[in-house]
Amino acid sequence: MKTKGIERRLYDIKRCKKSIQGHGKISCIAIIAILLSCIFGISGCSSKNTVLNERDDNTANESMQTDTETKMQEVSSNIGLLKQINMFDQQTGWALTSENEVFYTNGGVDYFQSVHKVETADQNTDNFVNACFVDEITMYLVYFLGENIVVESTMDAGQSWKQVLVPYKEYGGANEAFINFLDGQNGYLLYCSDPGSGQMTKILFGTEDGGEHFEVISDLSNEISGYPTGISFSSSSQGYIATTYHGESKYLFQTTDCGVTWESLSLEQYDKIADVSYVEGYPPVFYGKERQEGKLILKYVGTKKNSNIEYTTQDGGLTWNINEPLQCDSIQSYSFVDEKEGYIVDESGRVFHR
């Protein structure tokens, strides 16, 4: 369904206020046994008949850095390099490949099956496609085609798909767009133009009907500095936009009024890294029934080395606790099943699991 004349207006503040209110001794033999168990435990295992398998070769260990870092095991993928992966439990989840093919599983990571492929994304955007995996059967895709932003969705685990067109030409050229849904009805779409002379237009849209219609919430071009890397909301009123820009001190922005206004957040610095030049942000991810638990990863760019630092929240992002560095060289996207289990896709499309 094509949206007709998207009306440029702010959301009803009353709706926002309402949503805010609603919401001994050890023998030598024992020591040897322990050491052997640790060695085999770290190396992992592989199987020739699976789609995603934890690797036990040298490649998986190349990214290991120091004992203080959070260990992650590389996973080999027979469905190709990935852009995104999101498992909701041990059985059910989604994946988006670098070829813009969508895979779904309800039998665990060993049994992904192709359910859709985007063939028509704008080549001028390097075939950019972004996905939001809402739940076990619902997901959204966003990409550029012609004069429109295309929003595709499925609410039956990929058996059928719906498409909505959102015009963007009046704001600038095609570049990137990010989408985030709280449920099957309420969502946000962030359009980012091609950066001309370092200036990027950023328009935030919202929907309350599952994406049938999108309305402009706010022009964030002057409020959000840097280049966005994604958007996520922990509730209908509270959301985050992460950004990156070499030398820029701002990397995370927060809204508490449904996306109308935004302010920069500065989190506790990881003080074990010397000579930090700047910080790059990645959009936080929230999990759990109430979406109050979440993870955030920041990339500390130093003069000698870079480190990806993990933060956790138990209150939807109001407060963040800093953790030790993650064992990975780069990050493209990430997701978490719960506090302990998660997946990271690096910039080359490789997948790491812990």
Secondary structure, 3 states (H helix, E strand, C coil): CECCCCCECCCCHHHHHHHHHHCCCCCHHHHHHHHHHHHHHHHCCCCCCCCEEECCCHHHHCCCCCCCCECCEEEEECCCCEEEEEECCCCCEEEEECCCEEEEECCCHHHCEEEEECCCCCHHHCCCEEEEECCCCCEEEEEEECCEEEEEEECCCCCCCEEEEEECCCCCCCCEEEEEECCCCCEEEEEECCCECCECCEEEEEECCCCCCCEEEEECCCCCCCEEEEEEECCCCCEEEEEECCCCCCCEEEECCCCCCCEECCCCCCCCCCCEEEEEECCCEEECCCCCEEEEEEEEEECCCEEEEEEEECCCCCCCEEEEEECCCCCCEEEECCCCCEEEECCCCCEEEC
